Amino acid sequence: MAQVIFKSNINCGSCIQKVTPILNALEGIDEWRVDTTHPEKLLTVEFEDIQPEEIVKALDTIGFQAELYSQD
């Protein structure tokens, strides 16, 4: 399993509710979480068999931005 961390604009509980169905629907994501208390609003995704770019594109379709911050 790999992990990637994105800087995002997911900054509140309402935003998390909006991205939940999108991220949960992506095959290959095992677990994800957002740290809305961090200044960069870090989205951490643990995954197998999915490219980080696919996550960025999926979030973009609903108006959220994610930029690679760190990757294992």
C-alpha positions in Angstrom: 0.0 0.0 0.0 1.3 3.5 -0.8 0.4 6.8 0.7 0.2 10.3 -0.9 -0.4 13.6 0.7 -2.0 16.5 -1.1 -2.4 20.2 -0.3 -6.0 20.9 -0.9 -8.8 23.4 -0.5 -11.0 21.0 1.4 -11.3 23.3 4.5 -14.5 22.3 6.4 -16.9 19.6 7.3 -19.2 20.6 4.4 -16.3 20.3 2.0 -15.5 16.8 3.4 -19.2 15.8 2.9 -18.9 16.9 -0.8 -15.7 15.0 -1.5 -16.7 11.8 0.4 -18.8 10.2 -2.3 -16.1 11.0 -5.0 -13.2 9.6 -3.0 -15.1 6.6 -1.7 -16.1 5.7 -5.3 -12.6 5.6 -6.6 -11.4 2.1 -6.9 -8.0 1.5 -5.3 -8.3 3.9 -2.4 -8.1 2.1 0.9 -8.4 5.0 3.2 -8.4 8.8 3.2 -8.6 11.7 5.6 -8.3 15.5 5.6 -6.5 17.5 8.3 -8.5 20.8 8.1 -6.5 22.2 11.0 -3.3 22.2 9.0 -2.7 25.4 7.0 -2.3 23.4 3.8 -5.6 21.4 4.5 -3.7 18.1 3.9 -5.5 15.2 2.2 -3.8 11.9 3.0 -4.8 9.0 0.8 -3.7 5.4 1.2 -4.1 3.5 -2.0 -3.3 0.6 -4.3 -3.7 0.5 -8.0 -4.6 4.1 -8.6 -2.5 7.0 -9.8 -2.4 10.2 -7.7 -3.4 12.1 -10.9 -6.7 10.3 -11.0 -7.5 11.5 -7.5 -6.6 15.1 -8.5 -8.9 14.8 -11.6 -11.8 13.4 -9.6 -11.7 16.2 -7.1 -11.4 18.8 -9.9 -14.7 17.6 -11.4 -16.5 18.9 -8.3 -14.4 22.1 -7.9 -11.8 21.0 -5.4 -8.1 21.4 -5.9 -5.3 19.0 -4.7 -1.6 19.4 -5.3 1.0 16.8 -4.5 2.7 17.5 -1.1 4.4 14.3 -0.3 4.4 10.7 -1.6 5.7 7.4 -0.2 
